[in-house]
Amino acid sequence: MTQVSRPQRSESGGLAARVTLGRRFTPVSTEFLLIASTALLLTLFGLVMVLSATSATAVAQGVNPMDGVLRQGVFALLGIPLMFLVSRLPVAFLKKMAWPALFGAVALQLLVFTPLGIEDGGNRNWIKIAGFTMQPSEFLKLALALWIAAVLLRKQAMLGTWHHVFIPVIPVGALAIGTVLAGHDLGTAMVLVLILLGCLFFSGVKLRLFILPVLFGVVAVLAYALSSEDRMRRITASCDDMALYYTDCYQSIHGIWGMASGGVFGLGLGNSQEKYGWLPAAGNDFIFAIVGEELGLIGCIVVLSLFTFFTVGAFHIIRKTPDPFIRVAAGGITVWIVGQAVLNIGVVIGVFPVMGVPLPFMSQGGTALLAVLIACGVLLAFARTIPATEKQPAERGRVSR
């Protein structure tokens, strides 16, 4: 009987397979879980509140009360898988895409000045293609953060010299922001300025060099505000009394009334009075007022807590990563999302003038939701590098022994 010898087992092949499977099933970091869970919860919370805030006016107009939430839900169903898909992208790929992303976002933003552009409320910041309306400046926020991070990464050793810090970051950043200001969207332009300053701060630029861009940003915003008498009147309007109720303070006063009438426990989900045509943009920029009216102080605390957990997860990535690109890009994205939330809530409670800044994840607006979910996907991609970074010292210690 002939004995056939068995082929020798390849130890290297089996080891490679085990290593590959081990990497694929490595538990994700705490930062990943914090960012992903808060993004999902805020998006779900936002869908519920959009349904509540828009259904009343939809019924009054004779349309399907579910139209608003269904449109928002389509972008949520598109954005959530995209978030997890982007989270799988290598950081090296995100670095390579920084320049094309900025060029593409600026080109898309310039379309608002073509016949595709749409003007609403004095702002020309939307385009309409094949029946779909989108706001290109939302994608410009993410592209600007990635681009600044990629540029400053190449100049990491030269950030002590002012011209290496400012060129090309400040001129190109000013050009990108200028395309938004040209459409008279001061709120979005302020968020873009925050992103630029946030990226410079987290890059480790010396304080004396950081002060100059801050002053430049403040002067630019003030100059733009002072260039229009109507804009300056709305910014400086005092809403402490009823003197300007029918003019510049109508929306702010009704927003505060909605928050105040909610009390601690709220009137109950769906029981808002302000959403019946009293409060403009109830499902968009002033959705936090509907949260306060229907769910009270408790509902507002829940929203603020979720944004706090999101901030903690993002700042842990910034603190733990050794990669300057990740630190700067994550810093810019965090300043964008958290800063925009602060501006929106500040407008609703009367701290800031009305400036048309949506609440991330929650305000009605498909483009804004899609852009912020993709940005969360980038943060999740950064969070995936944290476990590998933390294990390297231990692995090197075992090899040396």
C-alpha positions in Angstrom: 0.0 0.0 0.0 1.5 3.3 -1.1 1.8 5.9 1.6 1.3 9.4 0.5 3.1 12.0 2.5 1.1 15.0 3.7 2.2 18.4 2.7 3.9 20.3 5.5 1.7 22.8 7.3 2.6 26.4 6.6 3.2 28.1 9.9 3.6 31.5 8.4 0.3 31.3 6.5 -1.6 30.2 9.6 0.0 33.0 11.6 -0.9 35.6 8.9 -4.5 34.4 8.9 -4.7 34.6 12.7 -3.2 38.1 12.7 -5.6 39.3 10.0 -8.7 37.9 11.8 -7.3 39.3 15.1 -7.1 42.8 13.6 -10.6 42.6 12.1 -12.2 41.5 15.4 -10.2 43.8 17.7 -12.6 45.5 20.1 -13.1 49.2 19.3 -12.0 51.9 21.6 -14.1 53.7 24.2 -13.8 56.8 22.0 -15.3 55.0 19.1 -18.3 53.8 21.2 -18.9 57.3 22.6 -18.8 59.1 19.3 -20.8 56.4 17.4 -23.5 56.0 20.1 -24.0 59.7 20.7 -24.2 60.4 16.9 -26.9 57.7 16.5 -28.9 58.8 19.5 -28.9 62.4 18.5 -29.9 61.5 15.0 -32.8 59.4 16.3 -33.8 62.1 18.7 -33.7 64.6 15.9 -36.0 62.5 13.7 -38.6 62.3 16.5 -38.4 66.1 17.1 -38.6 66.9 13.3 -41.7 64.8 13.1 -43.2 66.6 16.1 -42.2 70.1 14.9 -43.3 69.8 11.3 -46.4 67.7 11.4 -48.7 70.5 12.6 -47.9 73.0 9.8 -48.0 70.1 7.3 -51.5 69.2 8.2 -52.5 72.9 8.0 -51.1 73.1 4.5 -52.9 69.9 3.5 -49.9 67.7 2.9 -48.8 64.5 4.5 -47.6 65.2 8.1 -44.9 62.6 7.6 -43.3 64.3 4.7 -40.7 66.2 6.7 -39.5 63.3 8.8 -39.5 61.0 5.8 -37.2 63.3 3.9 -34.9 63.6 6.9 -35.1 59.9 7.4 -33.8 59.2 3.9 -30.7 61.2 4.6 -30.3 59.5 7.9 -30.5 56.1 6.2 -27.9 57.2 3.8 -25.7 59.0 6.3 -25.4 56.3 9.0 -24.0 53.6 6.7 -21.7 56.2 5.1 -20.5 57.1 8.6 -19.5 53.5 9.3 -18.1 53.1 5.8 -15.9 56.2 6.2 -14.8 54.9 9.6 -13.1 52.0 7.7 -11.0 54.3 5.5 -7.2 54.4 6.3 -5.9 57.6 7.7 -3.4 57.7 4.8 -6.2 57.8 2.3 -7.9 60.7 4.2 -4.6 62.6 4.0 -4.4 62.1 0.2 -8.0 63.2 -0.3 -7.6 66.5 1.6 -6.7 68.6 -1.5 -9.2 67.1 -3.9 -11.9 67.4 -1.2 -11.3 71.1 -0.8 -11.2 71.8 -4.5 -14.4 69.8 -5.0 -16.2 71.5 -2.0 -15.2 75.0 -3.2 -16.4 74.2 -6.8 -19.6 72.9 -5.4 -20.1 76.1 -3.3 -19.5 78.3 -6.4 -22.5 76.6 -8.0 -24.8 78.7 -5.8 -23.9 81.7 -8.0 -25.1 79.9 -11.2 -28.7 79.4 -12.3 -28.7 76.3 -10.0 -28.4 78.6 -7.0 -31.4 79.3 -4.7 -31.9 82.3 -2.5 -33.9 82.0 0.7 -34.3 84.6 3.5 -31.6 86.8 1.9 -29.0 84.0 1.8 -27.9 82.4 -1.4 -26.4 79.2 -0.1 -28.4 76.4 -1.7 -28.4 74.7 -5.1 -31.2 72.6 -6.7 -30.3 69.7 -9.0 -32.8 67.2 -10.4 -35.4 68.3 -7.8 -33.1 67.9 -4.8 -31.9 70.9 -2.8 -28.6 70.8 -1.1 -26.3 73.2 0.9 -22.7 72.9 -0.4 -21.2 74.9 2.5 -21.9 71.9 4.8 -19.4 69.8 2.9 -16.9 72.7 2.8 -16.7 72.5 6.6 -15.3 69.0 6.6 -13.1 69.6 3.5 -11.5 72.7 5.2 -10.7 70.8 8.4 -9.0 68.0 6.5 -7.1 70.3 4.2 -5.7 72.5 7.0 -4.6 69.3 8.8 -2.8 68.0 5.7 -1.1 71.3 5.1 0.1 71.8 8.7 1.3 68.2 8.8 3.9 69.0 6.1 4.9 72.1 8.0 5.0 70.5 11.4 8.7 71.5 12.0 8.2 75.1 10.8 5.2 76.2 12.8 7.3 78.6 14.8 7.6 80.9 11.8 4.7 83.1 11.0 4.7 82.8 7.2 4.8 79.0 7.3 1.7 79.1 9.6 -0.2 81.7 7.6 0.6 80.6 4.0 -1.3 79.0 2.4 -3.7 78.4 5.3 -5.0 81.9 5.8 -5.3 83.0 2.1 -7.0 79.7 1.0 -9.1 79.6 4.1 -10.2 83.2 3.5 -11.1 82.4 -0.1 -13.2 79.4 1.0 -15.0 81.5 3.6 -15.4 84.3 1.1 -17.4 82.1 -1.2 -19.9 81.6 1.7 -19.9 85.3 2.7 -20.7 86.2 -0.9 -23.9 84.4 -0.5 -24.6 86.5 2.7 -24.5 83.5 5.0 -22.9 85.0 8.1 -23.7 82.0 10.4 -22.0 79.4 8.2 -19.0 81.7 7.7 -18.6 82.1 11.4 -18.5 78.3 11.8 -15.8 78.1 9.1 -13.8 80.7 10.9 -14.1 78.6 14.1 -12.9 75.5 12.2 -9.8 77.4 10.9 -8.9 78.8 14.3 -9.6 75.4 15.9 -7.2 73.6 13.5 -4.5 76.2 14.2 -4.9 75.9 17.9 -4.6 72.1 18.0 -1.7 72.2 15.6 0.4 73.6 18.4 1.0 77.0 16.9 2.6 79.4 19.3 0.2 81.7 21.1 1.8 84.9 19.7 1.1 83.6 16.2 -2.3 82.3 17.1 -3.5 85.7 18.3 -3.1 87.3 14.8 -5.6 84.9 13.0 -8.0 85.4 15.9 -7.9 89.2 15.5 -8.2 88.9 11.8 -11.3 86.7 12.1 -12.9 89.1 14.6 -12.2 92.1 12.4 -13.5 90.4 9.3 -16.8 89.4 11.0 -17.3 92.9 12.4 -16.5 94.5 9.0 -19.0 92.2 7.3 -21.7 93.0 10.0 -21.1 96.7 9.8 -21.3 96.7 6.0 -25.1 96.4 6.1 -27.4 98.6 8.1 -30.1 96.0 8.1 -27.8 93.3 9.3 -26.3 95.5 12.0 -29.9 96.4 13.2 -30.8 92.7 13.6 -27.5 91.9 15.4 -27.9 94.8 17.9 -31.6 94.4 18.4 -32.5 94.1 22.1 -35.3 91.6 22.8 -35.6 92.2 26.5 -39.0 93.9 26.1 -41.8 93.8 23.5 -40.8 96.9 21.6 -39.5 94.9 18.6 -41.9 92.0 18.9 -43.3 92.4 15.4 -40.0 93.1 13.7 -36.5 91.9 14.6 -37.3 90.0 17.8 -40.4 88.0 16.8 -38.6 84.7 16.4 -36.3 85.1 19.4 -39.2 86.0 21.7 -41.3 83.0 20.6 -38.3 80.8 21.0 -37.8 81.9 24.6 -41.6 81.6 25.3 -41.5 78.0 24.0 -38.5 77.2 26.3 -40.2 78.9 29.3 -43.6 77.2 28.9 -42.0 73.8 29.0 -40.9 74.0 32.6 -39.1 71.1 34.1 -41.0 68.2 32.6 -42.4 69.8 29.4 -45.9 69.8 27.9 -45.5 66.4 26.5 -44.2 65.1 23.2 -46.3 66.5 20.4 -48.0 69.1 22.6 -46.1 72.2 21.6 -48.1 75.4 20.9 -45.3 77.4 19.2 -45.1 74.9 16.3 -48.6 75.9 15.1 -47.3 78.7 13.0 -46.1 80.9 15.8 -42.4 80.0 15.8 -40.6 80.3 12.4 -38.1 77.6 11.5 -39.5 75.4 14.3 -38.1 72.2 12.7 -34.8 73.8 11.6 -32.8 76.4 13.5 -35.2 76.6 16.5 -35.8 72.9 17.0 -34.2 73.2 20.5 -37.0 75.5 21.5 -39.5 72.7 20.6 -37.4 70.3 22.7 -37.6 72.6 25.7 -41.3 73.2 25.2 -42.4 69.6 24.8 -39.7 67.8 26.9 -38.8 70.5 29.3 -35.6 71.0 31.2 -35.1 67.3 31.3 -35.1 67.0 27.5 -32.7 69.9 27.1 -30.3 68.3 29.7 -30.5 65.0 27.7 -29.5 66.8 24.5 -26.7 68.7 26.3 -25.4 65.5 27.9 -25.2 63.7 24.5 -23.2 66.6 23.1 -21.0 66.5 26.2 -20.3 62.7 25.7 -19.5 63.4 22.0 -17.1 66.1 23.0 -15.3 63.9 25.6 -14.9 61.1 23.0 -13.5 63.5 20.4 -11.1 65.2 22.8 -9.8 61.8 24.0 -8.8 61.1 20.4 -7.0 64.5 20.2 -5.2 63.8 23.5 -4.1 60.2 22.8 -3.1 60.3 19.1 0.6 60.8 18.2 -0.4 61.7 14.6 -0.5 65.5 14.1 -2.8 65.1 11.1 -5.4 63.3 13.3 -5.0 65.8 16.1 -5.5 68.8 13.9 -8.4 67.4 11.8 -10.2 65.9 14.8 -9.8 69.3 16.5 -11.3 71.2 13.6 -14.2 68.7 13.3 -14.9 68.9 17.0 -14.9 72.7 17.1 -17.2 72.6 14.1 -19.9 70.3 15.6 -19.7 71.4 19.2 -19.2 75.1 18.3 -22.2 75.1 16.0 -24.3 73.4 18.7 -23.3 76.1 21.2 -24.1 78.9 18.6 -27.5 77.3 17.8 -28.5 76.8 21.5 -27.2 80.3 22.3 -29.5 81.8 19.6 -32.5 79.9 21.0 -32.0 81.1 24.5 -31.3 84.6 23.4 -27.6 84.9 24.1 -26.7 85.4 20.4 -28.6 87.1 17.6 -30.4 85.0 15.1 -27.9 83.8 12.5 -29.4 80.7 10.8 -27.1 78.0 12.2 -28.7 74.6 12.5 -28.3 72.2 15.5 -26.1 69.4 14.4 -27.8 66.0 14.0 -31.2 67.3 15.0 -32.2 70.2 12.8 -34.2 69.5 9.7 -31.9 69.6 6.7 -30.7 66.6 4.8 -27.3 68.1 3.6 -26.4 69.2 7.1 -27.2 65.8 8.6 -25.3 63.9 5.9 -22.2 66.2 6.2 -22.1 65.8 10.0 -22.5 62.1 9.9 -19.6 61.8 7.4 -17.5 64.0 9.7 -18.3 61.6 12.5 -17.2 58.7 10.3 -13.8 60.5 9.9 -13.6 60.8 13.7 -14.4 57.1 14.0 -11.6 56.3 11.5 -9.3 58.3 13.8 -10.7 56.4 16.9 -9.8 53.1 15.3 -6.1 54.0 15.5 -6.2 54.4 19.2 -6.1 50.7 20.3 -3.1 50.0 18.0 -1.3 53.0 19.3 -1.8 51.9 22.9 -0.7 48.3 22.3 2.6 49.1 20.5 4.7 49.7 23.7 3.5 46.5 25.3 4.2 44.5 22.1 7.7 46.0 21.8 8.3 45.1 25.5 7.4 41.4 24.8 9.7 41.3 21.7 12.6 42.7 23.6 12.3 40.1 26.3 
